[in-house]
Amino acid sequence: MKSISLYEEKNSTLNHLDSGCKMLYMVAAILVPALIGNKWANVAVIVLSIFLLTISKVLRKTIPVLSVSGIVILTIVIIQGMFRAGNTTVVLQLGPAAFYKEGLLYSLGIALNVFNILLAICVLIFTTKPSDMVENFIEKGFSPRLGYVFISIFQIIPQMMETMNTITDAQRSRGMETEGSLLVRIKAFLPLISPVVMSSLVDTKERAIALEVRGFNAKTKKTFLNERKVTTTDKIINLLLIAAVLASVAWRVKLWLG
């Protein structure tokens, strides 16, 4: 059965790490630069995330995510660089358009924050099975409903993409033209909306029935087929990440008091 998640098994070091360890990394990667409040902290964590994605052989999968975000970031750079309140120092003049140092630096901080968050999330979702994340949540005492919502967030996009590809192939086999100019692609896309939405609703209903049959709402304590083992490496990494967060908090408190 084809997986409907963004996870990809590459038999890498990150694939074998405990899911809780990678979730903690995601939290630490977001909190530490925010607490330190320095652009270089963001750069350092971004480089670390890129390194982790590279050794996990999933760096290429981040390109579509970063590309979509890059369009939004480019818009922010243009708007902030030209029109942000407080812009005084011109660094680039393109005809009537002037870009200011203050606005560009501000947009740079936003871009670094966005890319840092996206790459940290990619480290988690591209190297961790959704089922492992859910089991980790439930074992720590969270509600199974929370685990289900969590896993659904990561599955909804690949599931809809898979459904759209299936419907597109079916429409193409019936003679619909789906490739060509932008107008042709728009005409081919509009008929896909209704089947994709209806298919998603049917899948949701079938999944809810399947969960009820398997005792999703049972009040008894849940058991797991696979026993999750936390290795010494996982514990060491967890301690280092917690220490990094605490050190960042201490640094922020020091700045406030100083």
C-alpha positions, -999 to +999 in steps of 0.1 A: +000+000+000+013+034-009+019+057+020-001+089+022+024+108+043+054+129+035+077+104+053+103+086+032+123+057+044+160+062+036+175+040+063+194+071+076+205+080+111+175+103+115+151+076+105+163+055+134+161+082+160+131+083+184+102+104+171+101+123+204+137+133+199+130+148+165+099+166+178+120+181+205+145+192+179+117+210+159+106+228+191+142+237+200+151+249+165+122+273+166+126+285+202+163+290+205+168+316+177+136+333+188+149+336+224+184+347+214+170+372+190+200+372+166+199+365+129+231+345+131+213+321+154+187+315+127+214+310+102+232+284+124+200+264+130+191+266+092+226+252+083+221+224+109+187+215+095+201+215+060+229+192+071+204+168+088+182+167+058+212+161+036+225+131+055+189+118+056+188+120+018+155+140+018+169+175+011+154+175-024+119+170-010+121+204+007+125+222-027+087+224-034+080+236+002+107+263+001+097+273-035+061+281-025+073+300+006+099+318-014+073+335-035+056+348-003+090+359+011+099+377-022+066+397-019+075+406+017+110+417+007+096+440-020+069+455+002+091+460+033+121+471+013+102+498-005+074+509+018+082+501+055+079+529+079+113+542+089+131+535+057+158+562+052+189+546+036+186+537-001+207+508-011+192+499-045+176+521-071+156+504-100+141+532-120+114+548-098+116+520-073+139+525-043+149+497-019+159+508+016+184+492+040+161+492+070+132+475+052+155+449+036+171+440+069+137+436+085+124+414+057+157+394+060+148+386+096+113+374+086+128+353+058+153+336+081+125+329+107+102+314+080+129+292+064+141+281+098+106+270+109+100+252+076+133+233+076+128+223+112+094+209+104+108+192+073+134+174+095+105+160+115+079+151+089+103+138+062+122+114+085+095+103+110+066+079+104+033+096+114+023+064+133+054+067+154+046+103+163+010+094+172+022+065+194+046+088+211+019+113+219-005+086+233+023+069+253+030+103+270-007+105+281-022+127+253-057+119+240-059+096+210-080+122+194-051+147+196-029+121+180-054+115+152-057+153+145-019+156+145-014+128+120-042+140+098-025+174+094+005+157+079-015+133+057-041+156+042-018+173+016-003+141+002-037+124+003-053+151-017-024+152-041-027+114-046-065+117-052-060+146-076-034+126-096-058+096-098-087+118-110-064+136-135-053+103-150-089+092-152-100+125-169-070+122-193-079+087-203-114+100-212-098+125-236-096+156-215-067+179-224-047+186-192-014+199-206-006+230-227-011+267-221-021+282-188-057+286-200-058+249-209-045+239-175-071+262-157-099+246-178-086+211-168-082+221-131-117+234-125-135+200-131-111+184-106-122+205-077-156+188-071-144+152-074-114+159-051-136+175-024-162+147-026-135+121-025-120+137+006-153+137+024-159+100+015-124+091+027-130+110+060-163+091+065-147+057+058-118+065+081-141+074+109-160+041+105-127+022+104-116+039+136-149+031+154-146-006+144-111-007+159-123+007+192-110+043+188-134+056+215-128+027+239-121+039+274-096+011+282-058+017+282-043+014+247-017-012+239+008-011+210+021-037+187+056-024+185+075-015+216+092+018+214+128+019+226+146+050+236+183+045+230+212+062+248+218+084+218+182+096+219+186+105+256+219+124+250+203+144+221+172+152+242+194+165+270+215+186+247+183+201+231+168+208+265+200+224+277+201+246+245+165+258+252+172+265+289+204+284+280+185+305+255+159+313+281+186+323+306+202+345+279+168+362+273+162+367+310+197+382+313+190+407+286+157+417+301+173+422+336+203+439+322 
